[in-house]
Amino acid sequence: MATAAPALTARNSQIVRHDPPLVRWGLTLLALVAMGIFIILPLLAVFVQAFQKGVAAYLTAIEDPNTLSAIKLSLLTVGITVPLNVAFGVAAAWAVTKFNFKGKNVLVTLIDIPFGVSPVIAGLIFVLMFGAQGWFGPWLSDHDIHIIFAVPGIVLATTFVTFPFVARELIPLMESQGTEEEEAALVLGARGWQMFFRITLPNIKWGLLYGVVLCTARALGEFGAVSVVSGHIRGETNTLPLHVEILYNEYNYSGAFAVASLLSVVAVIALAAKKFLERKTGRVSQ
């Protein structure tokens, strides 16, 4: 039995090596063409359009006060959303993988809800709850608390959309690691926090960073839910994606693509970080 797996692997490798050259090159060419059409060309088009009127026009669009305000709001949203999702993701993964309790399957299902709900619907849910005519609208108005068409609404909507990313990366990783090391630490007298920081966290650090990268990229690029709750107030509640839409609708194409290029750079950086972390966590990308 010990030699069965290597033999099977060698046989599979032999089959792959003996594929007809026409099939190999044909599939490779098809993949490269698809990548060029759907990924590389759109990215190149963004940067070509962004610099179409020159570097000076590009810098003017980036240094515009409304653009800077959108950048600050996007970074603020990420700065609040990602730590919240990290805290929830670690807690949820710990609960699901280390304990058995009633409602465990329900919790796992609830974590996945944002994957199945349209971001626009998510935004409408928050309007229903916190809008002027919503469930809590009158109480919020009486206490002069603004959520919809304000920063708190943007943070709530973004947090909902990015809710599963960290937890969904950690749950399978922690399940595969088991509980033996934590149990041994408890037997040796370690406290809960000591066990977490000295055993659990070092074991999940690369998976956690992987989830943080995905969560950050998704939060920066979120459009649908934020569009519903933001009110599109220029200079106040416009994130980078919303600012791109406004510039494009005003036929300021060079400005729109200049701002879009910032998001494209973030996407490329996130992709590079993702590939690096995939190697660290032992993932195999297909």
C-alpha positions in Angstrom: 0.0 0.0 0.0 2.9 2.4 0.7 4.1 2.1 -2.9 0.6 2.4 -4.5 0.4 6.2 -4.3 3.8 6.9 -5.8 3.1 4.4 -8.5 -0.2 6.0 -9.3 1.4 9.5 -9.4 4.2 8.3 -11.7 1.6 6.7 -14.0 -0.4 9.9 -14.1 2.7 12.0 -14.8 3.5 9.5 -17.6 0.1 10.0 -19.1 0.4 13.8 -19.0 3.9 13.7 -20.6 2.6 11.5 -23.4 -0.4 13.7 -24.3 -0.3 14.6 -28.0 1.7 17.9 -28.5 -1.3 19.4 -30.4 -3.5 18.9 -27.3 -1.0 20.3 -24.9 -0.2 23.4 -27.0 -3.8 23.9 -28.0 -5.0 23.9 -24.4 -2.1 26.2 -23.3 -2.8 28.6 -26.2 -6.5 28.6 -25.3 -5.7 29.4 -21.7 -3.3 32.2 -22.7 -5.8 33.7 -25.1 -8.6 33.7 -22.5 -6.3 35.2 -19.9 -5.2 37.9 -22.4 -8.8 38.8 -23.3 -10.4 38.7 -19.9 -7.6 39.8 -17.6 -4.5 41.4 -19.2 -6.2 43.5 -21.9 -8.7 45.1 -19.5 -5.9 45.9 -17.1 -3.8 47.4 -19.9 -6.8 49.4 -21.1 -7.3 50.9 -17.7 -3.7 52.2 -17.5 -3.7 53.4 -21.2 -6.9 55.4 -20.6 -5.6 56.7 -17.3 -2.4 58.2 -18.9 -4.0 59.1 -22.2 -3.8 62.8 -21.5 -0.4 62.6 -19.9 1.1 62.2 -16.5 0.1 65.8 -15.4 -3.6 65.1 -16.0 -3.2 61.7 -14.2 -1.7 63.4 -11.2 -4.3 66.1 -11.3 -7.1 63.5 -11.1 -5.4 61.7 -8.3 -4.8 64.9 -6.3 -8.3 66.2 -6.7 -9.8 66.8 -3.2 -12.8 64.5 -4.0 -10.4 61.7 -5.0 -8.3 62.1 -1.9 -11.5 62.1 0.2 -12.6 58.9 -1.5 -9.2 57.3 -0.8 -9.3 58.3 2.9 -12.9 56.9 3.3 -11.9 53.7 1.5 -8.9 53.2 3.8 -11.0 54.1 6.9 -13.6 51.5 5.9 -10.9 48.9 5.4 -9.2 49.9 8.6 -12.5 49.2 10.5 -13.9 46.3 8.5 -10.9 44.1 8.3 -10.1 44.0 12.1 -13.8 43.3 12.8 -13.8 40.4 10.4 -10.5 39.1 11.7 -11.9 39.1 15.3 -15.1 37.4 14.2 -13.3 35.0 11.8 -10.8 33.7 14.5 -13.6 33.4 17.1 -15.9 31.6 14.7 -13.2 29.3 13.5 -12.1 28.5 17.0 -15.7 27.8 18.1 -16.5 25.6 15.1 -13.3 23.6 15.1 -12.5 23.2 18.8 -15.9 22.7 20.3 -19.1 20.6 19.8 -22.3 22.4 20.5 -25.9 22.6 19.4 -26.4 24.9 16.4 -22.8 24.4 15.1 -24.1 23.6 11.6 -26.4 26.6 11.7 -23.4 28.9 12.6 -21.4 27.5 9.6 -24.4 28.1 7.3 -24.9 31.7 8.6 -21.3 32.5 7.9 -21.9 31.7 4.2 -25.0 33.9 3.9 -23.2 36.9 2.4 -21.9 34.7 -0.4 -25.4 34.0 -1.5 -27.0 37.4 -1.0 -26.6 40.1 -3.6 -24.6 43.1 -2.3 -27.5 45.4 -3.5 -29.9 43.4 -1.4 -27.6 43.7 1.6 -27.6 47.4 1.2 -31.4 47.5 1.0 -31.6 45.4 4.2 -29.6 48.1 6.1 -31.7 50.8 4.6 -34.8 48.9 5.9 -33.3 48.6 9.3 -31.6 52.0 9.8 -33.2 54.3 7.2 -35.4 57.3 8.1 -38.5 55.1 7.6 -36.8 51.9 8.8 -37.2 49.8 11.9 -34.8 51.9 14.0 -35.0 55.1 12.0 -37.2 57.2 14.3 -35.1 56.2 17.4 -31.9 57.0 15.6 -33.3 60.3 14.4 -34.4 61.3 17.9 -30.9 60.7 19.2 -29.2 62.4 16.2 -27.4 59.2 15.1 -26.7 58.9 11.4 -26.0 55.5 9.9 -27.5 55.5 6.4 -25.9 58.1 4.1 -23.0 58.2 6.5 -19.8 56.4 7.3 -21.3 53.9 9.8 -23.6 52.6 7.0 -20.7 52.2 4.7 -18.8 50.2 7.3 -21.8 48.0 8.1 -22.5 47.2 4.5 -18.8 46.5 3.8 -18.5 44.3 6.9 -21.5 42.3 5.9 -20.2 41.7 2.4 -16.7 40.7 3.6 -18.0 38.8 6.6 -17.1 35.2 5.5 -13.6 35.6 4.1 -11.4 35.2 7.1 -13.6 32.6 8.8 -13.9 30.5 5.6 -10.1 30.5 5.3 -9.5 29.5 8.9 -12.1 26.8 9.5 -10.8 24.1 7.1 -7.2 25.0 8.1 -7.9 24.6 11.8 -10.0 21.4 11.2 -7.0 19.8 9.4 -4.7 20.7 12.3 -6.9 19.0 15.0 -6.8 19.8 18.7 -3.9 17.6 19.9 -1.4 20.5 20.4 -3.9 22.6 22.3 -4.9 19.7 24.5 -1.2 19.0 25.3 -0.7 22.7 26.2 -3.7 22.5 28.6 -2.3 19.4 30.2 1.0 21.2 30.7 -0.8 24.0 32.5 -1.1 26.7 29.7 -3.9 29.2 30.0 -6.3 30.0 27.3 -4.5 33.1 26.0 -1.1 31.5 26.3 -2.3 28.5 24.2 -3.8 30.8 21.6 -0.8 33.1 21.1 1.9 30.4 21.4 0.3 27.5 19.6 -2.9 28.3 17.7 -1.9 31.7 16.2 1.5 30.5 14.9 -0.2 27.5 13.3 -2.8 29.6 11.5 -0.8 32.8 10.8 -0.4 32.3 7.0 -4.0 31.2 6.5 -5.1 34.3 8.6 -3.0 36.6 6.4 -4.5 34.9 3.3 -8.0 35.7 4.6 -6.9 39.3 5.4 -5.6 39.9 1.9 -8.9 38.6 0.4 -11.0 40.6 2.8 -9.0 43.8 2.2 -9.2 43.5 -1.6 -13.0 42.8 -1.4 -13.6 45.7 1.0 -11.7 48.2 -1.3 -13.6 47.1 -4.4 -17.1 46.8 -2.9 -19.7 48.8 -4.9 -23.2 47.4 -4.7 -24.0 47.5 -1.0 -22.0 50.7 -0.4 -23.8 52.4 -3.3 -27.2 51.8 -1.7 -26.3 53.1 1.8 -23.9 55.9 0.9 -26.1 58.4 -0.7 -23.3 59.3 -3.2 -22.4 62.5 -1.3 -19.3 63.8 -3.0 -16.4 64.4 -0.7 -18.2 62.7 2.2 -19.6 59.2 1.5 -18.0 58.3 -1.8 -15.5 55.4 -1.7 -13.1 54.8 -4.6 -15.5 52.6 -6.7 -18.3 55.1 -6.3 -16.0 58.0 -7.2 -15.0 56.1 -10.4 -18.7 55.8 -11.3 -19.4 59.5 -10.8 -16.4 60.6 -12.9 -17.4 58.2 -15.7 -21.0 59.4 -15.6 -19.7 62.9 -16.0 -17.8 61.9 -19.1 -14.5 62.5 -17.3 -13.0 59.3 -18.7 -9.4 60.1 -18.0 -10.2 60.9 -14.3 -12.3 57.8 -14.0 -9.6 55.6 -15.3 -6.9 57.3 -13.3 -8.8 56.5 -10.1 -9.6 53.0 -11.4 -5.9 52.4 -11.9 -5.4 52.8 -8.2 -7.9 49.9 -7.6 -6.1 47.9 -10.3 -2.8 48.3 -8.6 -4.3 47.1 -5.4 -5.8 44.1 -7.2 -2.4 43.2 -8.7 -0.7 43.6 -5.3 -3.4 41.4 -3.7 -2.9 38.8 -6.4 0.8 38.7 -5.7 0.3 38.5 -2.0 -2.3 35.7 -2.6 0.1 33.7 -4.6 2.9 34.1 -2.0 0.5 33.0 0.8 -0.8 30.1 -1.2 2.8 28.7 -1.2 3.1 29.3 2.5 -0.1 27.6 3.3 0.6 24.7 0.9 -2.3 25.5 -1.4 -2.1 24.3 -5.0 -3.8 26.7 -7.5 -5.5 25.0 -10.4 
